[in-house]
């Protein structure tokens, strides 16, 4: 059985997990308290196949509840309301953050505040497991952990008795010796007994430690085998993401011991059509796809994760990135809504990379300001991906440029009707902070360099001089 531990704060929630089979609590992550914490906790609960939470209940040095205790209790009450089926247990704690910070300091020089919260959650959860080794506070279905301390005591007693028997036998052999030897022999026997007992303790402890190490290494290896990494790269579209999910090897095994199958096309499509209630989705137009809202990153998931779990993590990341860079306000200063800013960033992402993105963003913003069509071929390519992915109808560029689509910025002025890719942070920031230039045209030359111009004549000349191959690549 798995349990999630929570170190609840007013700004962040540290999360840890434990499997009652291994009894080792490990830090997982930190969740920001921003209104979306309930969805994230629900996702983690589904991911770990558990709805049992252990919440740290702060106590004063005198053992009394504090104002923070009341906050934790209220949090737990809301948790059970927000997540149907959730069960909460409390674990008294004090100064766990201090202990967590000391642990991190001993392991590494640089660490983030969030790591302290997650480490504190692990301490709380470990205390819970250790405090209830008789199983009284755990679910009844969970097997009570073996009493390892009692086993060690029995082993020590057995080894000590064996050593003592040997000493007594040796003493009988020298019983007829002089009185002086008898006087010396008794303390010697006691000393040997003590030494034997100490040796036994050390040997048994070393044995137990080695057994634990081997067992935990096996469990960690098993955990790695039951997880998978999934990556979304800047500029990838939802069509790319669906393809990668369909080809994904999830690893892990089902309850019958059989290898878990890949996600099916039906599962993937259903997840992309599902409703996600993260705050970042509130301003998204009704009926819009997830295009543009899956932040490029790599994440590790348990093999049991659903496609919705996977997509939800990238959406959550995107919301955090928008918030931490205050992009909604910055886009508004450019005369763009958040959705429009994301849409333009997705075009910039496909058109340019690296240092060129702020200048390309400037070109598009200037064109929008003048009412000139963006004229972006990458938007035409996306229009084709939507209606003719195999390019059977629009087999050449001349035909493709005439496609009647709201994504075709060659045909229609203004922004495309939605994002055409999932932009990375650099492209998102480029739209918020474009370069201080006044170009109207740009192109990527055959040599990979960017060429800018102020007039159409200059642009045509740049094509002739620098773009004979790349400018004729099929859309």
Residue pairs with C-beta under 8 A, 6 or more apart in sequence:
1 19
1 20
1 21
1 50
1 52
1 138
1 139
1 141
1 142
2 17
2 18
2 19
2 20
2 48
2 49
2 50
2 52
3 17
3 18
3 20
3 50
3 52
3 53
3 54
3 125
3 128
3 129
3 138
4 15
4 16
4 17
4 28
4 41
4 44
4 45
4 48
4 50
4 52
4 53
4 54
4 125
5 15
5 16
5 17
5 18
5 25
5 53
5 54
5 55
5 56
5 91
5 121
5 122
5 124
5 125
5 128
6 13
6 14
6 15
6 16
6 41
6 53
6 54
6 55
6 56
6 121
6 124
7 13
7 14
7 15
7 16
7 56
7 96
7 97
7 117
7 118
7 120
7 121
7 124
8 55
8 56
8 71
8 72
8 75
9 33
9 117
10 33
10 71
11 32
11 33
12 30
12 31
12 32
12 33
12 113
12 114
12 117
13 30
13 31
13 33
13 37
13 41
13 117
13 121
14 27
14 30
14 114
14 116
14 117
14 118
14 119
14 120
14 121
15 27
15 28
15 29
15 30
15 31
15 41
15 44
15 118
15 121
16 25
16 26
16 27
16 28
16 118
16 119
16 121
16 122
16 124
16 125
17 25
17 26
17 28
17 48
17 125
18 24
18 25
18 26
18 125
18 126
18 129
19 219
20 129
20 138
20 142
20 143
20 145
21 219
22 215
22 216
22 219
23 129
23 145
24 126
24 216
24 219
25 121
25 122
25 123
25 125
25 126
25 129
26 122
27 115
27 118
27 119
27 121
27 122
28 44
28 118
28 121
29 114
29 118
30 114
30 115
30 117
30 118
31 37
31 40
31 41
32 320
34 279
34 323
35 279
36 278
36 279
36 316
36 319
38 78
38 79
38 82
38 83
39 277
39 278
39 312
39 316
40 316
41 53
41 79
41 82
41 83
42 82
42 83
43 309
43 312
43 313
45 51
45 53
45 83
45 86
46 306
46 309
47 301
47 302
47 304
47 305
47 309
48 302
49 304
51 83
51 85
51 86
51 87
52 87
52 89
52 139
53 76
53 79
53 86
53 87
53 88
53 89
54 88
54 89
54 90
54 91
54 124
54 125
54 128
55 72
55 75
55 76
55 79
55 88
55 89
55 90
55 91
55 124
56 72
56 90
56 91
56 93
56 96
56 120
56 121
56 124
57 65
57 69
57 72
57 73
57 90
57 91
57 92
57 93
58 65
58 66
58 68
58 69
58 72
58 93
58 94
59 65
59 66
59 69
59 92
59 93
59 94
60 66
60 94
61 94
63 92
72 90
73 90
76 88
76 90
79 86
79 88
80 86
80 87
80 88
89 128
89 137
91 124
91 125
91 127
91 128
91 131
93 123
93 124
93 127
96 120
96 123
96 124
97 116
97 117
97 120
99 120
99 123
100 116
100 117
100 119
100 120
100 122
100 123
101 116
101 119
103 119
104 111
104 115
104 116
104 119
105 111
128 137
129 145
131 137
132 138
133 144
133 145
133 147
134 144
135 142
135 143
135 144
135 145
148 208
152 204
152 205
152 208
155 200
155 204
156 197
156 200
156 201
156 204
159 196
159 197
159 200
159 203
159 204
160 193
160 196
160 197
160 200
163 192
163 193
163 196
163 197
163 200
164 193
164 196
167 189
167 192
167 193
167 196
168 189
171 185
171 189
174 181
174 185
175 182
177 185
225 251
225 252
226 251
226 252
226 253
226 302
226 303
226 304
227 251
227 252
227 300
227 301
227 302
227 303
228 248
228 249
228 250
228 251
228 252
228 300
228 301
228 303
229 298
229 299
229 300
229 301
230 244
230 245
230 248
230 298
230 299
230 301
230 310
231 244
231 297
231 298
232 241
232 294
232 295
232 296
232 297
232 314
232 422
233 296
234 296
234 349
234 421
234 422
234 423
234 424
234 426
234 427
235 296
235 349
235 350
235 421
235 422
235 423
235 424
236 296
236 421
236 422
237 291
237 382
237 385
237 420
237 421
237 422
238 272
238 289
238 290
238 291
238 294
238 422
239 385
239 389
241 294
241 422
242 268
242 269
242 272
245 263
245 268
245 307
245 310
246 262
246 263
246 265
246 268
247 262
248 262
248 263
249 262
250 260
250 261
250 262
250 263
250 303
250 305
251 260
251 303
252 259
252 260
252 302
252 303
252 304
253 259
253 260
253 303
254 260
260 303
260 304
263 307
267 306
267 307
268 307
270 307
271 306
271 307
271 308
271 310
271 311
272 289
272 290
272 307
272 311
274 308
276 290
276 308
276 311
276 312
276 315
278 312
278 315
278 316
278 319
279 319
280 293
280 315
280 318
280 319
280 322
281 293
281 315
283 328
283 337
283 338
283 339
284 293
284 339
285 339
285 418
288 339
288 418
289 418
290 311
290 315
291 346
291 418
291 419
291 420
291 421
291 422
292 342
292 343
292 345
292 346
292 418
292 419
292 420
292 421
292 422
292 423
293 314
293 315
293 318
293 342
293 419
293 422
294 311
294 314
294 315
294 318
294 422
295 314
295 315
295 317
295 318
295 321
295 422
295 424
296 422
296 423
296 424
297 314
297 317
299 310
299 313
299 314
299 317
301 309
301 310
301 313
321 327
321 425
321 428
322 328
322 338
322 428
325 425
325 428
325 429
325 432
327 338
327 341
327 428
327 429
327 432
328 338
328 341
330 341
330 432
330 433
331 337
331 338
331 340
331 341
331 431
331 432
334 341
334 365
334 431
334 432
334 434
336 344
336 431
339 418
340 415
341 428
341 431
341 432
342 419
342 423
342 428
343 415
343 416
343 418
343 419
343 420
344 361
344 364
344 365
344 415
344 431
345 361
345 419
345 423
345 427
345 428
345 430
345 431
346 419
346 420
346 421
346 422
346 423
346 427
347 364
347 374
347 376
347 378
347 379
347 409
347 415
347 416
347 420
347 421
348 357
348 360
348 361
348 364
348 423
348 427
348 430
348 431
349 357
349 421
349 422
349 423
349 424
349 427
350 378
350 382
350 420
350 421
351 360
351 376
351 378
351 442
351 444
352 359
352 360
352 442
352 444
352 450
354 426
356 442
356 450
357 426
357 427
357 430
358 430
358 433
358 434
358 435
359 434
359 435
359 437
359 439
359 442
359 450
359 452
360 430
360 442
360 450
361 427
361 430
361 431
361 434
361 435
362 434
362 435
362 436
362 437
362 438
362 439
363 439
363 440
363 441
363 442
363 452
364 374
364 376
365 431
365 434
366 438
366 439
366 440
367 373
367 374
367 375
367 440
368 374
368 414
368 415
370 440
371 413
372 413
372 440
373 409
373 410
373 411
373 412
373 413
373 414
374 409
374 413
374 414
374 415
374 416
375 409
375 410
376 409
376 410
377 410
377 475
378 420
379 407
379 408
379 409
379 410
379 416
379 420
380 400
380 401
380 403
380 407
380 408
380 409
380 410
380 475
381 400
381 475
382 407
382 416
382 420
382 421
383 403
383 405
383 407
383 408
384 391
384 394
384 400
384 403
384 475
386 405
386 407
387 393
387 403
387 405
388 394
388 403
391 400
391 474
393 399
394 400
394 403
394 475
396 474
397 472
397 474
397 475
400 475
401 408
401 410
401 411
401 475
402 411
403 411
404 411
405 411
406 412
406 416
406 417
407 416
407 417
407 418
407 420
408 416
409 415
409 416
437 452
438 454
439 452
439 453
439 454
440 453
440 454
440 455
440 459
441 452
441 453
441 454
441 455
441 456
441 458
441 459
441 462
442 450
442 451
442 452
442 453
443 450
443 451
443 459
443 462
443 463
443 466
443 467
443 471
444 450
444 451
444 467
444 470
445 451
445 462
445 466
445 467
445 470
446 466
446 467
446 468
446 469
446 470
447 466
449 466
451 462
451 466
451 467
453 459
453 461
453 462
463 471
